[in-house]
């Protein structure tokens, strides 16, 4: 009896495709621990101790003398990479940080308690990496990944670890529903306090960072109506995607 060949999950395929696009722009790939300490998940990223995201309704905490968190974003990998830069005496780097993250929140069609995130950053001597470079990098990425006809917009926002900050939306059309703008990324120029927390000199080093849900990119790319389908365990969903040879 013949058996069908296995297939990669669409998230795995997306990670490889995305890594290829950013690789052509000079970005490497970085990974970090999924169970993170408070400093790398919050403190080093300029998230105050009284910020709501630290509360139990937003973050899972371990029951340890020094509690840790299943990371709430892969921006924690960014701070670890900046620390390596400081230790090695380097002044420039470009990396993407794909990986699984966890949020203590209710699930719906566009939110999950466990999902994949794609963060990234580029830093260099002050003046060599700007907000214009961030905009150009993300526009190039979305054009390649979502298609030349994709619609993306940038709007002002606020995040503790970037200043100035922007949110990036993409036009999303699901079958049988009206099209709408869907938030894809939070981004901006790394806050000087974040640069300093990593052991670098914010008077000499600056750069941008971005991060957003990987499943949402696939939802926009393929018109998928519900993010929960990615983690349903339904094999039919996996076989609904074209798969390249790997």
C-alpha positions as CSV (number, residue, x, y, z in Angstrom):
1,X,0.0,0.0,0.0
2,X,1.5,3.3,-1.1
3,X,1.8,6.1,1.5
4,X,1.5,9.8,0.7
5,X,4.6,11.9,1.3
6,X,4.5,14.2,4.2
7,X,4.4,18.0,3.8
8,X,5.8,21.0,5.5
9,X,3.3,23.1,7.5
10,X,2.6,26.4,5.6
11,X,4.2,28.4,8.5
12,X,7.5,26.4,7.9
13,X,7.3,27.2,4.2
14,X,6.6,30.8,4.9
15,X,9.6,31.1,7.2
16,X,11.9,29.8,4.5
17,X,10.4,32.1,1.8
18,X,10.7,35.1,4.1
19,X,14.2,34.2,5.1
20,X,15.1,34.1,1.4
21,X,13.7,37.6,0.8
22,X,15.4,39.2,3.8
23,X,18.6,37.2,3.0
24,X,18.7,39.0,-0.4
25,X,18.6,42.3,1.5
26,X,21.6,41.3,3.6
27,X,19.8,40.0,6.8
28,X,20.9,37.0,8.8
29,X,18.7,34.9,11.0
30,X,18.9,34.8,14.8
31,X,17.2,32.6,17.4
32,X,16.7,32.8,21.2
33,X,15.1,31.0,24.1
34,X,11.3,30.6,24.2
35,X,11.3,30.8,28.0
36,X,12.8,34.2,28.6
37,X,13.9,36.2,31.7
38,X,12.2,39.4,32.7
39,X,15.1,41.6,31.6
40,X,15.3,40.5,28.0
41,X,11.5,40.3,27.6
42,X,10.6,43.6,29.2
43,X,13.3,45.6,31.1
44,X,15.9,45.9,28.3
45,X,13.1,46.9,25.9
46,X,12.1,50.0,27.9
47,X,8.8,48.4,29.2
48,X,8.2,50.0,32.6
49,X,7.5,47.7,35.7
50,X,3.9,49.1,35.9
51,X,3.2,48.5,32.2
52,X,-0.1,46.5,31.7
53,X,1.6,43.9,29.4
54,X,3.5,42.6,32.5
55,X,0.2,41.7,34.2
56,X,-1.2,38.2,34.3
57,X,-4.0,39.0,31.9
58,X,-1.4,39.6,29.1
59,X,1.6,37.5,30.0
60,X,2.2,34.0,31.3
61,X,4.6,33.7,34.2
62,X,6.4,30.7,35.7
63,X,6.2,29.9,39.4
64,X,9.8,30.4,40.3
65,X,11.7,32.5,42.8
66,X,12.7,34.7,39.8
67,X,9.8,34.2,37.5
68,X,10.3,33.8,33.8
69,X,7.9,34.3,30.9
70,X,7.2,32.3,27.7
71,X,8.3,35.2,25.6
72,X,5.6,37.6,24.4
73,X,7.6,38.7,21.3
74,X,10.8,37.7,19.5
75,X,12.1,41.3,20.1
76,X,13.8,39.6,23.1
77,X,16.1,38.0,20.5
78,X,16.9,41.5,19.2
79,X,18.3,42.7,22.5
80,X,20.3,39.5,22.8
81,X,21.8,40.1,19.4
82,X,22.6,43.7,20.3
83,X,24.4,42.4,23.5
84,X,26.5,40.2,21.3
85,X,27.4,43.2,19.1
86,X,28.5,45.1,22.2
87,X,30.6,42.2,23.4
88,X,32.2,41.6,20.1
89,X,32.9,45.3,19.4
90,X,30.8,45.4,16.2
91,X,29.0,48.5,15.0
92,X,26.5,47.1,12.5
93,X,24.2,44.1,12.1
94,X,21.0,43.1,10.2
95,X,19.0,40.1,11.5
96,X,15.5,38.7,11.4
97,X,14.2,36.7,14.4
98,X,11.4,34.2,13.5
99,X,9.9,32.1,16.3
100,X,7.0,31.1,18.5
101,X,5.5,33.6,21.1
102,X,2.9,33.4,23.7
103,X,0.2,35.8,24.9
104,X,-2.4,35.3,27.7
105,X,-5.3,36.6,25.6
106,X,-8.7,35.4,24.2
107,X,-8.6,33.9,20.8
108,X,-10.6,35.0,17.8
109,X,-10.3,35.1,14.0
110,X,-7.2,37.3,14.1
111,X,-5.7,36.6,17.6
112,X,-4.2,33.5,19.1
113,X,-2.6,32.8,22.5
114,X,0.3,31.0,20.8
115,X,1.5,32.1,17.4
116,X,4.6,32.8,15.3
117,X,6.2,36.2,15.0
118,X,8.8,37.7,12.7
119,X,10.9,40.4,14.3
120,X,13.9,42.0,12.7
121,X,16.3,44.9,13.1
122,X,19.1,46.8,11.4
123,X,21.6,48.9,13.3
124,X,24.8,50.8,12.4
125,X,26.7,54.0,13.0
126,X,24.3,57.0,13.6
127,X,23.0,58.3,10.3
128,X,23.6,55.1,8.3
129,X,20.2,53.5,9.3
130,X,17.1,55.7,9.3
131,X,13.3,55.5,9.3
132,X,13.4,55.9,5.5
133,X,15.5,52.6,5.4
134,X,12.8,50.9,7.6
135,X,10.0,52.0,5.2
136,X,12.0,50.9,2.1
137,X,12.9,47.6,3.7
138,X,9.3,46.7,4.6
139,X,7.8,47.9,1.4
140,X,10.3,45.8,-0.6
141,X,9.5,42.8,1.6
142,X,5.7,43.1,1.3
143,X,6.0,43.6,-2.5
144,X,8.0,40.4,-2.8
145,X,6.1,38.3,-0.4
146,X,2.5,39.5,-0.8
147,X,2.7,40.5,-4.4
148,X,3.2,43.6,-6.5
149,X,-0.5,44.5,-6.1
150,X,-0.5,44.4,-2.3
151,X,-1.5,47.5,-0.5
152,X,0.4,48.6,2.6
153,X,0.2,51.7,4.8
154,X,2.3,53.2,7.6
155,X,0.8,55.2,10.4
156,X,2.2,56.9,13.6
157,X,2.0,54.8,16.8
158,X,3.7,54.3,20.1
159,X,5.9,51.5,21.4
160,X,8.2,51.7,24.4
161,X,11.2,50.2,22.6
162,X,11.0,52.5,19.5
163,X,11.0,56.2,19.0
164,X,9.5,57.3,16.6
165,X,7.2,54.4,16.2
166,X,4.9,53.3,13.3
167,X,2.3,50.6,12.7
168,X,2.1,48.9,9.4
169,X,-1.2,47.6,7.9
170,X,-1.9,45.5,4.9
171,X,-5.2,45.4,2.9
172,X,-6.9,42.1,3.8
173,X,-9.7,40.4,1.9
174,X,-11.2,37.1,3.3
175,X,-13.7,35.1,1.3
176,X,-17.3,36.4,1.8
177,X,-16.2,39.4,3.9
178,X,-15.5,43.1,3.2
179,X,-11.9,44.1,2.8
180,X,-10.2,45.9,5.6
181,X,-6.9,47.1,6.9
182,X,-5.2,44.5,9.1
183,X,-2.3,45.4,11.5
184,X,0.8,43.5,10.4
185,X,3.8,45.1,12.2
186,X,4.8,47.4,14.9
187,X,8.1,49.2,14.0
188,X,10.2,52.2,14.5
189,X,13.7,53.5,15.4
190,X,15.2,51.7,18.4
191,X,14.8,53.8,21.5
192,X,18.2,55.1,22.8
193,X,17.4,53.3,26.2
194,X,17.2,50.0,24.4
195,X,20.6,50.6,22.6
196,X,22.1,51.5,26.0
197,X,20.6,48.5,27.8
198,X,22.4,46.2,25.4
199,X,25.7,47.9,26.2
200,X,26.0,50.0,23.1
201,X,26.5,53.7,22.9
202,X,23.3,55.4,21.6
203,X,25.4,58.4,20.6
204,X,27.2,56.3,18.1
205,X,24.8,53.4,17.2
206,X,21.2,53.7,15.9
207,X,18.8,51.5,13.9
208,X,15.3,50.3,13.3
209,X,13.3,47.3,14.5
210,X,10.0,45.7,13.4
211,X,7.8,42.8,14.5
212,X,4.5,41.2,13.7
213,X,2.6,37.9,13.5
214,X,3.6,35.5,10.8
215,X,0.2,33.9,10.5
216,X,-1.3,37.3,9.6
217,X,1.0,37.6,6.6
218,X,-0.3,34.2,5.4
219,X,-3.9,35.3,6.0
220,X,-3.4,38.3,3.8
221,X,-1.4,36.4,1.1
222,X,-4.0,33.6,0.7
223,X,-7.2,35.2,2.0
224,X,-7.4,32.9,5.0
225,X,-10.5,33.8,7.1
226,X,-9.4,32.6,10.6
227,X,-5.9,32.5,12.2
228,X,-6.9,29.5,14.3
229,X,-6.9,27.2,11.3
230,X,-3.0,27.3,11.4
231,X,-3.0,25.5,14.7
232,X,-6.1,23.2,14.3
233,X,-4.1,20.1,13.5
234,X,-6.3,19.5,10.4
235,X,-4.2,17.9,7.7
236,X,-6.5,19.0,5.0
237,X,-5.5,22.6,5.8
238,X,-1.8,21.7,5.2
239,X,-2.5,20.0,1.9
240,X,-4.5,23.1,0.7
241,X,-1.2,24.9,0.1
242,X,1.2,24.6,-2.9
243,X,4.5,23.4,-1.6
244,X,7.9,24.0,-3.3
245,X,10.6,21.3,-3.4
246,X,12.9,21.7,-0.4
